[in-house]
Amino acid sequence: MTVSDRRREISDLLLQKGKIKVGDLARRFQVSTETIRKDLLELEAQGFIKKNKGSAEVLVETSASAYSQKSEKFIEVKKKIAREAARLVPSRSVIFMDAGSTNYQLARQLIMRKDIIVVTNFTPIAELMNANEIKVILIGGEISQVSGAATGMLATYCIDHVHADLAFLGTSGFLDSSGPCVENFPEAEVKRRMMQNAGEAYVLADSSKAKTRAIVKYAEWKELTGLLTDDQLDRQVLSSLKKELNVIVVDTKEEE
């Protein structure tokens, strides 16, 4: 197993479990704890995990103040949203994918789609696509300490020179807002440019985002093609959103 393969599997395990001990990872991959610590430091540098003493935990979409830990149920909701989003991707398409755990789950759904081109500003997605022999364009720029995404003038310059068929965008929250929001202007501008340079643009957001406030709105709902969310979204909020754009709601009930 290569270093990249091991780190990708560590990322997948953390997405499934939320938190895992260094010793458990060392035994699973039959390497030293020092090797695992180096892997975790690299994943932490990419903004994907948080390394603690003796363990590591996966990071969720964030507010500027803190990261919080996902539960397995929360991850399952994101996986279901991602599966539905994958159905929207036509053959031979070019897609923008920005940073975030739901978009990472979407990337996992697309690893068999050898006919697509993925354009992303998020290193974990780029590495996953590249490892599965999918053509990927990694956008450069200044790395956000909030999300691990590339932002800034270089990122927006690159985006403006690509036309994509689809854009899949995340959000930190949209409580009391007429559109999806994030925590800072550089990330908002990257998302807006992706939206503007794509034929269709979808926001992937589990229902908790409707209860979370973020400060910078990057689009009006009516500017977007659609929103993919889950059936725990407040009915009044859902009704209001449906007046602005197409809302695709996934069923969170356990599959029998």
N, C-alpha and C positions, 0 to 999 in steps of 0.2 A: 504494500500500500504506500502510495506517495504521500508526502507531507500535505499537499493540497487536498488529496482525498480524505486523509485523516481529519483535517480541519473542517472540511465540509460535513463529514459525519458527526463531528463534535457539535457543529452548529445545528444539525438536524436533531440530535439528541436533546440539546438544550431547548429547542422549539417544542419538542414533545413533552419534556419533563419540567421545564421552567428553571430547575436548579439541579446541579449534580456535583459530586465531590471529585477532587483531583485524583484521589486514590482509586475511585471506581473507574474513572476514565483510563488511568494507567493500566489497570488490570484488564479492562475490556480490549484495549489496543495493544497490550503486551509491550509497552514501552515504559521508560522511567518516568517518575513524577516530574523530574526536571524537564523532560521533553514535553510533557503535557502543559507545564507552566509556560513554556515558550509558545506553545500553540495558543494558549489562552491570552497571553499578552498580545499576540498578533491579532486575534479576533477582537480583543478589547480596543486595540488601536484603530480598528475598522469601524468602531462604534456599534458593534453588533451585540457584545456581551459586557457584563460587568464582572471583573475578577475579584473575588473575596479571598480571605485567608482560608486556604484549604478547599475552596469550592469556586464555582462560577454560576452566574445566572444570566438568563437572556434578558435583553432590554426591549421594552415596548415603545410605541410612539410616545413622545414625551411632551411635557411642558418644560419651560426653561428652568423650573425650580427643581425638578426631580424626575428620576425614572421610577417606575413601579413594576412589580413582578407579575407576569401573566399567570393565570391559572390554566390548567389543561382544558377546561371547558371553554375559556376565552379563545384559546388557540383553535379549538375545533370549529368555533364560529367563523374565525378568519379563514380556515381551510375551506369551509362551505362557500363562503363569499368568493374565494379564489377559484374554486371549481366552476362556479357560475360565470365568473369573468372570463375564464379560459374558453368558454363556449362562444364568446363574442369575437374571438380572434380568427379571422379568415385565413385561408392558405396564402402563402407568399406575401405576408403583410409585414410592414415595418411598425414597431410599437415603441413608444416612450414608456418607461417605467421609472418612477422616482423612488425615493427611499421609503422604507417602512416594512413592518412585519407582515402586513397583509399582502403587499406587493411581492415580498419574498416568497410567501406561500403561492402566489400566482406564478412566480418564476418556476417553482417546483412542479406546478401543473403543466408547464410548457416544455419541459426538458426533452420530450420526445418529438417536438415540433421542429424538425430540422429545416423546414422551409421558411422560417421567419427570421427577421433581423430585429434584435433587441437593442435599443438605445437607452442607456441608463446612467445616472449620476451616482449610483450606489454600488460600491465595490463588491459586497457579498453577492448581489444579483449577477454582476458581471462575471465573477469567478464561477458561479454555479452554471451559467450559460456556457462559458468557455470550456469548463470541464466536461460538458455534455455535447460538445462539438456543435454548438449553435452560434451562428455569427452574432457577435456583440460589439457594439461601439460604446466604449467607456468615456463618458464626458469628464473632462478635467475641471479643476477649479480649486477654490479654497474649501477645505473640509469643515463642515459645520460641527461644532462641539455638541450640538443638541441632537442631531440625527445621524451624523456620520456621512451625510450627503455632500457632494461637490456643489458649491454655489459660487456666486460672484460673476464678474464680467466675462471671464473665460468660459464659464459654464453657459451663460446666456448666449455668448457669441457662437459657441458650438451648436446649441439648440436651434438658433436662428438659421443655420445652414443645413438643417435636416427637415424634410417633410415626412411625417409619419402618417400612417393610416389611422392609428389609435393611440391614445394616451391614457394610461392608468395612473391616477393620482391619489395620494393619501391626504389626510387632514388630521390636525391635532384636536379639532373639535369645531362645533358650529352652534353652540348654545347661544340663543338670542342674536343670531346673525342671519343675513339674507344670502349667505354663501359659505363655502368651506373656508376654514381659517388655519393658519399656522402661527408659530411663536415669534417669527422674525421676518423682516423684509427680504433678505437675500433668498431664503427658501420660498417665500411667496412669489418672488419674481421668476425663479426657475420653474415653478409649477405653472405660472401663468404663461410663460413662453412655450412650455410643452403643450399646453392647451391650445394656444394660438397657432401652433405649427403642426397640428394634427387634424385629420379629417373629422374624427370623433373623439370626445374626451369623457372619461368616466371617473367618478370618485368612488373609491372602495373604502367603506367606513362602517364598522360595526355599530350597533345601536348606542353603545356607551358614549360615542362622540357627540351625540345629541345632548348629552348632559355635561359636556366639557366645554369651557369657554377658552378660546385662544384669541390673540389680539390683532392679527393681521389677516384680513380677508383677501384671498387671491382671485376670486371670481364671484360673480352673481350666479345663483343656481341656473337661471335661464340661459346663461352662456354655455352651459355644459350639456352634453348629450344625455347623461344619465347618472344615477347613483345606485350602487349596489350595497345593500345593507341587510340586516336580519329582522326576523319577525318579532323581536322584543322592542322594536322602536315604538315609542308612544304614538297612539292612533291619531291624536290631534296633530302631532308633528308630521306624521306620514301623510295625512290628508293635505296639509299645507304644502309639503314638498311636491306632491303629485300635481299641484297646480302650476309648478315651475318647470318640471322636467320629468323624464321617464324614471320611475323608481322600480328597481328589481329587488324583490324581497325574498330572501332564502329562508327555508324552513329549518329551525334549529332543533326540532324534535329528534330524539335518538332514533337511528335507523334500526329496524328490527331484523 
